[in-house]
Amino acid sequence: MNPALQAGIDPQKLGRRIAAPRPTLLRLAHLQLRNQAWAEDAVSETVLAVLRGAQHCNGASQLKT
């Protein structure tokens, strides 16, 4: 089962919160990696890490950090 669901996190709400900073993340990743495909991969991996670690978040920091 998805860790976010196990933690009682609304997946739709989390999806919207993740989607909001995606353009900024892509822009920053592209600046660093100089390759659009690699930037997409890096952002996708970041999103997966957020979803996997969502149950450990206590709400003390912002998602973009």
PLY file of the C-alpha trace (Angstrom):
ply
format ascii 1.0
element vertex 65
property float x
property float y
property float z
element edge 64
property int vertex1
property int vertex2
end_header
0.00 0.00 0.00
1.09 3.57 -0.68
2.89 5.06 2.38
0.97 8.32 1.98
-2.32 6.46 2.21
-1.10 4.53 5.23
-0.32 7.82 6.93
-3.85 9.10 6.32
-2.76 11.72 3.79
-5.28 12.70 1.11
-3.56 11.67 -2.15
-5.45 14.24 -4.24
-4.49 17.08 -1.92
-0.88 15.90 -1.86
-0.91 15.62 -5.66
-2.03 19.23 -6.00
0.62 20.40 -3.54
3.32 18.51 -5.45
2.13 19.78 -8.84
2.32 23.44 -7.82
6.14 23.70 -7.48
6.85 21.30 -10.39
7.58 24.04 -12.99
10.05 25.69 -10.61
11.68 22.34 -9.84
12.00 21.58 -13.56
13.54 24.96 -14.26
16.08 24.58 -11.45
16.92 21.00 -12.41
17.42 22.01 -16.03
19.73 24.85 -15.02
21.86 22.40 -13.03
21.77 19.41 -15.38
21.61 21.18 -18.78
19.51 18.32 -20.14
15.70 18.37 -20.21
15.29 14.59 -19.98
17.61 14.40 -16.97
15.77 17.30 -15.36
12.44 15.49 -15.83
13.93 12.35 -14.29
15.34 14.28 -11.33
12.01 15.94 -10.63
10.16 12.63 -10.96
12.57 11.02 -8.49
12.03 13.95 -6.13
8.26 13.53 -6.32
8.59 9.82 -5.59
10.78 10.58 -2.58
8.15 13.00 -1.29
5.42 10.40 -1.68
7.51 7.72 0.03
8.45 10.01 2.92
5.11 11.75 3.36
4.22 9.77 6.48
7.34 11.11 8.21
6.41 14.75 7.68
5.18 16.46 10.81
4.09 19.62 9.01
6.91 21.73 10.44
8.39 22.62 7.05
7.06 23.60 3.66
6.79 21.07 0.87
9.10 23.08 -1.39
11.94 22.77 1.12
0 1
1 2
2 3
3 4
4 5
5 6
6 7
7 8
8 9
9 10
10 11
11 12
12 13
13 14
14 15
15 16
16 17
17 18
18 19
19 20
20 21
21 22
22 23
23 24
24 25
25 26
26 27
27 28
28 29
29 30
30 31
31 32
32 33
33 34
34 35
35 36
36 37
37 38
38 39
39 40
40 41
41 42
42 43
43 44
44 45
45 46
46 47
47 48
48 49
49 50
50 51
51 52
52 53
53 54
54 55
55 56
56 57
57 58
58 59
59 60
60 61
61 62
62 63
63 64
